[in-house]
Amino acid sequence: MQVNYKKLWKMLIDKDMSKAELREKTKIAPSTFHKMSNNEYVSLDVLVRICSVMKCGLDDIVEMER
């Protein structure tokens, strides 16, 4: 099973927020953000921090693919 973060990238566009702004607000390491850009797994802690800043749920930012 694979993950993708398309919903997150779309949400950033909708909220007129850059990836750099999100990274600063969540204190996510550049290497972790790079993993997300490549649709790789990241820790649940990272996803929760993003949800907290974006005021959304996990299913709003991550999709599972078969």
C-alpha distances in whole Angstrom, upper triangle without the diagonal:
4,7,10,14,16,17,19,20,22,23,25,26,27,29,30,29,28,25,28,29,26,26,30,29,26,27,24,25,24,22,19,20,20,16,15,17,15,12,11,11,14,16,16,20,19,18,20,23,22,22,25,27,25,26,23,20,17,16,18,16,13,10,7,6,5
4,7,10,12,14,15,17,19,20,21,23,24,26,27,26,25,22,25,26,23,23,26,26,24,25,21,22,21,19,17,17,16,13,12,13,11,8,8,8,12,14,15,18,17,15,19,21,19,20,23,24,23,24,21,19,15,14,16,14,10,8,6,5,6
4,7,9,11,12,13,15,16,18,20,21,22,24,22,21,18,21,23,19,19,23,23,20,22,18,19,19,17,14,14,14,11,9,11,10,6,7,7,10,12,13,16,14,12,16,18,16,16,20,21,19,20,18,15,12,11,13,10,7,6,5,6,9
4,6,8,9,10,12,13,15,16,18,19,20,19,18,16,19,20,17,18,21,21,19,21,17,18,18,17,14,13,13,11,8,9,8,5,8,9,11,14,14,17,14,12,16,17,15,15,19,19,17,19,16,15,12,11,11,9,6,5,7,7,11
4,5,5,7,9,10,11,13,14,16,17,15,15,12,16,17,14,14,18,18,16,18,15,17,16,16,13,11,12,10,7,8,9,6,9,10,11,13,13,15,13,10,14,15,12,12,16,16,14,16,14,13,10,10,9,6,5,6,9,11,14
4,5,5,6,9,10,11,12,14,15,15,14,13,16,17,15,16,20,19,18,20,18,19,18,18,16,13,14,13,10,9,11,9,12,14,15,17,17,19,16,14,17,17,14,14,18,17,15,17,15,14,12,11,10,7,7,8,11,12,15
4,6,5,6,9,10,10,12,14,14,14,13,17,17,14,16,19,18,17,20,18,20,20,20,17,15,16,16,12,12,14,12,15,15,15,17,16,18,16,13,15,16,12,12,15,15,12,14,11,11,10,9,6,5,6,7,11,13,17
4,5,5,6,9,10,10,12,11,11,10,13,13,10,12,16,15,14,16,14,17,16,17,14,12,14,14,10,10,13,11,14,14,14,15,15,16,13,10,13,13,9,10,13,12,9,12,10,11,10,10,7,4,7,9,13,15,19
4,5,5,6,9,10,11,9,9,8,12,12,11,12,16,15,15,17,15,17,16,17,15,12,13,14,10,9,12,11,14,16,15,18,18,18,15,13,16,15,12,13,16,14,12,15,13,14,13,13,11,8,10,12,15,17,20
4,5,5,6,9,10,10,11,11,15,15,13,16,18,18,18,20,19,21,20,21,19,15,17,17,14,13,15,14,17,19,19,21,20,21,18,16,18,18,14,14,17,15,12,15,13,15,14,13,10,9,11,12,16,17,21
4,5,5,6,8,8,10,11,14,13,11,14,17,15,15,18,17,20,19,21,19,16,18,18,14,14,17,16,19,19,18,20,19,19,16,14,15,15,11,11,14,12,8,11,10,12,12,12,8,8,11,13,17,19,23
4,5,5,6,5,6,7,11,10,8,11,14,13,13,16,15,18,17,19,17,14,16,17,14,13,17,16,19,19,18,20,19,19,16,14,16,15,11,12,14,11,9,12,12,14,15,15,11,10,13,16,19,21,25
4,5,5,6,8,9,12,12,11,14,16,16,17,20,19,21,19,21,20,16,18,19,16,15,18,18,21,22,21,23,23,23,20,18,20,18,15,15,17,15,12,15,15,17,18,17,14,13,15,17,21,22,26
4,6,8,10,12,15,14,13,17,18,17,18,21,21,23,22,24,22,19,21,22,19,18,21,20,23,24,23,25,24,24,21,19,20,19,15,15,17,14,11,13,13,16,17,17,13,13,16,18,21,23,27
4,5,9,11,13,11,11,15,16,14,16,19,19,22,21,23,22,18,21,22,19,18,22,21,24,24,23,24,23,22,19,18,18,17,14,14,15,12,9,11,12,16,17,17,13,13,17,19,23,25,29
4,7,10,12,10,11,14,15,14,16,19,19,21,20,23,22,18,20,22,19,18,22,22,24,25,24,25,25,24,21,19,20,19,15,16,17,14,12,15,16,19,20,20,16,16,19,21,25,27,30
4,7,8,6,7,10,11,11,13,15,15,18,17,19,18,15,17,19,16,16,19,20,22,22,21,22,22,21,18,17,18,16,13,14,15,11,10,13,15,18,18,19,16,14,18,20,24,26,29
4,5,5,6,9,10,11,12,14,14,15,14,17,16,12,14,17,14,13,17,18,20,21,19,21,21,21,17,17,18,16,13,15,16,13,12,16,17,19,19,20,17,15,18,20,24,25,29
4,5,5,6,9,10,11,12,11,12,10,13,12,9,11,13,11,10,14,15,16,18,16,18,19,18,14,14,16,14,11,14,15,13,12,16,16,18,17,19,16,13,16,18,21,23,26
4,5,5,6,9,10,10,10,11,9,13,13,9,12,14,13,12,16,17,18,19,17,19,20,19,15,16,18,15,13,16,16,13,14,18,19,21,20,22,19,17,19,22,24,26,30
4,5,5,6,9,10,11,12,12,15,15,12,15,17,15,15,19,19,21,21,19,20,20,18,15,16,16,13,11,14,14,11,11,15,17,19,19,21,19,16,19,22,25,27,31
4,5,5,6,8,8,11,11,14,12,10,13,15,12,13,17,17,18,18,15,16,16,15,11,12,13,10,8,11,11,8,9,12,14,16,16,18,15,13,15,19,22,24,28
4,6,5,6,5,7,8,11,10,7,11,13,11,12,16,16,17,17,14,15,16,14,10,12,13,10,9,12,13,10,12,15,16,18,17,19,17,15,16,20,22,25,28
4,6,5,7,9,10,13,13,11,14,16,15,16,19,20,20,20,17,17,18,16,13,14,15,11,11,14,13,11,13,16,18,20,19,22,20,18,20,23,26,28,32
4,6,8,11,13,16,14,13,16,18,16,17,21,21,21,20,17,17,17,14,12,13,13,9,9,11,10,7,10,13,15,17,17,20,18,16,19,22,25,28,31
4,5,9,11,14,11,11,14,15,14,16,19,18,18,17,14,13,13,10,8,10,10,6,6,9,9,7,10,12,14,15,15,18,17,14,16,20,23,25,29
4,6,9,12,10,10,14,15,14,16,19,19,18,17,14,13,14,11,9,12,12,9,10,13,12,11,14,16,18,19,18,21,20,17,19,22,24,27,30
4,6,8,7,7,10,11,11,13,15,15,15,14,11,11,12,10,7,10,11,9,9,13,13,12,14,17,17,18,16,19,18,15,16,20,22,24,27
4,5,5,6,9,10,11,13,15,16,14,14,11,12,14,12,10,13,15,12,12,16,17,16,17,20,21,21,19,22,21,18,18,22,23,25,28
4,5,5,6,9,10,10,12,14,14,14,12,14,16,15,12,14,17,15,14,18,19,17,18,22,22,22,21,23,22,18,19,21,23,25,27
4,5,5,6,9,10,11,13,11,12,10,12,15,15,12,14,17,16,15,19,20,19,20,23,23,23,21,23,22,19,18,21,21,23,25
4,5,5,6,9,10,11,9,9,7,9,12,11,8,11,14,13,12,15,17,17,17,20,20,19,17,19,19,15,15,17,18,20,23
4,5,5,6,9,10,10,11,9,11,13,13,10,11,14,13,11,15,16,15,16,19,18,19,16,18,17,14,14,16,18,20,23
4,5,5,6,9,9,11,10,13,16,16,13,14,17,16,15,18,20,19,19,22,22,21,19,20,20,16,15,17,18,19,22
4,5,5,6,5,7,7,11,13,14,11,12,16,16,14,17,20,19,19,22,21,20,17,18,18,15,13,15,16,17,19
4,5,5,6,7,7,10,12,13,10,10,14,14,12,14,17,16,16,19,17,17,14,15,15,11,10,12,13,15,18
4,6,8,10,11,14,16,17,14,13,17,17,14,17,19,18,17,21,19,19,17,17,16,13,12,14,15,16,19
4,6,9,11,15,17,18,15,15,19,19,17,19,22,21,20,23,22,21,18,18,18,14,13,14,14,14,16
4,7,9,13,14,16,14,13,17,17,15,17,20,20,19,21,19,18,15,15,15,12,10,10,10,11,13
4,7,10,13,15,13,12,16,17,16,18,21,21,20,22,20,19,15,16,17,14,11,12,11,12,14
4,7,9,12,10,10,14,15,14,16,19,20,19,21,19,17,13,15,16,13,10,11,11,12,14
4,7,8,7,8,11,12,12,14,16,17,17,19,17,16,13,15,16,13,11,13,13,15,18
4,5,5,7,9,10,11,13,15,16,17,18,17,15,12,15,16,14,12,15,15,18,20
4,5,5,6,9,10,10,12,14,15,16,14,12,9,12,14,12,11,14,14,17,20
4,5,5,6,9,10,11,13,14,15,14,13,11,15,16,14,14,17,18,21,23
4,5,5,6,9,10,11,12,14,13,13,11,14,14,12,12,15,17,20,23
4,5,5,6,9,10,10,12,10,9,7,10,11,8,9,12,14,17,20
4,5,5,6,9,10,10,9,8,7,11,11,10,11,15,16,20,23
4,5,5,6,9,10,10,11,10,14,13,12,13,17,19,22,26
4,5,5,6,8,8,9,9,12,11,9,11,15,17,20,24
4,6,5,5,5,6,7,10,8,8,10,14,17,20,23
4,6,5,7,8,10,13,12,12,14,18,20,24,27
4,6,8,11,12,15,13,12,15,19,22,25,28
4,6,9,10,12,10,9,13,16,20,23,26
4,7,10,12,10,11,14,17,20,24,27
4,7,8,6,8,11,14,17,20,24
4,5,5,7,9,12,14,18,21
4,5,6,6,9,11,15,18
4,6,5,7,9,13,16
4,6,8,11,14,18
4,7,10,13,17
4,7,10,13
4,6,10
4,7
4
